[in-house]
Amino acid sequence: MKKIKTPILAMALDDNISDDVFESIEEAEVNQNTKNLLTTDTNYDKRPSSTGYRDYKLSSATRKPSDPSLKILHKTILLGDSGVGKTSLLVKFDTGKFQTGNFSATVGIGFTNKIISVDDSKVKLQIWDTAGQERFRSVTHAYYRDAHALLLLYDVTNKISFDNIRAWLSEIRDYANEQVVIMLIGNKADCNPSDRMVKREDGERLAKEYSVTFMETSAKSGLNVEIAFMAVARELLFKKTGIEKKGSFNVQDYVKEQTKSNCPACSTT
Ligand SMILES: Nc1nc2c(ncn2[C@@H]2O[C@H](COP(=O)(O)OP(=O)(O)OP(=O)(O)O)[C@@H](O)[C@H]2O)c(=O)[nH]1
């Protein structure tokens, strides 16, 4: 089995979220285009980073998943305009860190695997961080089709990034699977009230219109970051097993419940 290392594959250990590094290329489906984008674009820096962060994910380790259920990957993709905080959200979730003032646009696409414990099950999310810049759009489209979940971000301090959400949703309709789980995320909720350009209610309204789950997050403060990925993991697990187990799970109710204690300005639809 051929292995490929991408720059974003080392993980931080957590109570219920564990690491899983250097997954097989069969599962990862990293194609040659991606490899090229990850390694040859010299417009940004001599050492391009698929994550936008120069020194993120340079360590290496090899570990095989011992649990056979972990062979099932749930492909989750972060989407949204350049600069909305996709990489920051992933880095925060993965390492618990926020790197301020270190913005360099993501080049192409790269992934991180993360195993999330949901009750007595484990869900393996393969989280793809995409470049928000227009010039990479045709590359990222190719990844939508087999995605199980999409986290679509805008920046609450950037109205244009919010206005572009409709266009993103239309692209998703064109390229993604109908069953894909979509979560709309207003990031940078830590901002000063005077910098906020998109009201939470506007995000909620748009999410309702498209029947998708909504929440506000902050990669800087960590607000709702784990909840966002946990909600996706739970929803995907429910979609896979819910019918057999005759259980019921409503992702919107889950998010509402989980986020209500965080802060009054960060609840959900
Ligand atoms: N205040 C604040 N700043 C943030 C937050 N998330 C990201 N940023 C900042 O926003 C800038 C862009 O963040 P990135 O994570 O690189 O954005 P991106 O969406 O990955 O951008 P592309 O790679 O170009 O698609 C960086 O300077 C971050 O430090 C947040 O939650 N709060």
PDBQT file of the ligand as one rigid body, heavy atoms in Angstrom, charges set to zero:
ROOT
HETATM    1  N1  LIG A 301      -9.924  37.297  15.001  1.00  0.00    +0.000 N 
HETATM    2  C1  LIG A 301      -9.908  36.150  14.320  1.00  0.00    +0.000 A 
HETATM    3  N2  LIG A 301      -9.067  36.003  13.284  1.00  0.00    +0.000 NA
HETATM    4  C2  LIG A 301      -9.112  34.806  12.629  1.00  0.00    +0.000 A 
HETATM    5  C3  LIG A 301      -9.978  33.757  12.996  1.00  0.00    +0.000 A 
HETATM    6  N3  LIG A 301      -9.780  32.727  12.141  1.00  0.00    +0.000 NA
HETATM    7  C4  LIG A 301      -8.827  33.117  11.295  1.00  0.00    +0.000 A 
HETATM    8  N4  LIG A 301      -8.408  34.359  11.577  1.00  0.00    +0.000 N 
HETATM    9  C5  LIG A 301      -7.373  35.127  10.868  1.00  0.00    +0.000 C 
HETATM   10  O1  LIG A 301      -7.817  35.306   9.526  1.00  0.00    +0.000 OA
HETATM   11  C6  LIG A 301      -6.730  35.197   8.633  1.00  0.00    +0.000 C 
HETATM   12  C7  LIG A 301      -7.028  34.145   7.568  1.00  0.00    +0.000 C 
HETATM   13  O2  LIG A 301      -7.130  32.876   8.200  1.00  0.00    +0.000 OA
HETATM   14  P1  LIG A 301      -6.908  31.504   7.397  1.00  0.00    +0.000 P 
HETATM   15  O3  LIG A 301      -7.237  30.406   8.348  1.00  0.00    +0.000 OA
HETATM   16  O4  LIG A 301      -5.569  31.458   6.770  1.00  0.00    +0.000 OA
HETATM   17  O5  LIG A 301      -8.014  31.659   6.259  1.00  0.00    +0.000 OA
HETATM   18  P2  LIG A 301      -8.382  30.617   5.079  1.00  0.00    +0.000 P 
HETATM   19  O6  LIG A 301      -9.866  30.609   4.963  1.00  0.00    +0.000 OA
HETATM   20  O7  LIG A 301      -7.749  29.293   5.337  1.00  0.00    +0.000 OA
HETATM   21  O8  LIG A 301      -7.739  31.331   3.811  1.00  0.00    +0.000 OA
HETATM   22  P3  LIG A 301      -7.296  30.643   2.395  1.00  0.00    +0.000 P 
HETATM   23  O9  LIG A 301      -6.240  29.659   2.744  1.00  0.00    +0.000 OA
HETATM   24  O10 LIG A 301      -6.780  31.749   1.536  1.00  0.00    +0.000 OA
HETATM   25  O11 LIG A 301      -8.512  30.005   1.797  1.00  0.00    +0.000 OA
HETATM   26  C8  LIG A 301      -5.496  34.873   9.495  1.00  0.00    +0.000 C 
HETATM   27  O12 LIG A 301      -4.787  36.074   9.726  1.00  0.00    +0.000 OA
HETATM   28  C9  LIG A 301      -6.070  34.354  10.774  1.00  0.00    +0.000 C 
HETATM   29  O13 LIG A 301      -5.224  34.599  11.888  1.00  0.00    +0.000 OA
HETATM   30  C10 LIG A 301     -10.853  33.962  14.108  1.00  0.00    +0.000 A 
HETATM   31  O14 LIG A 301     -11.656  33.113  14.510  1.00  0.00    +0.000 OA
HETATM   32  N5  LIG A 301     -10.775  35.186  14.723  1.00  0.00    +0.000 N 
ENDROOT
TORSDOF 0
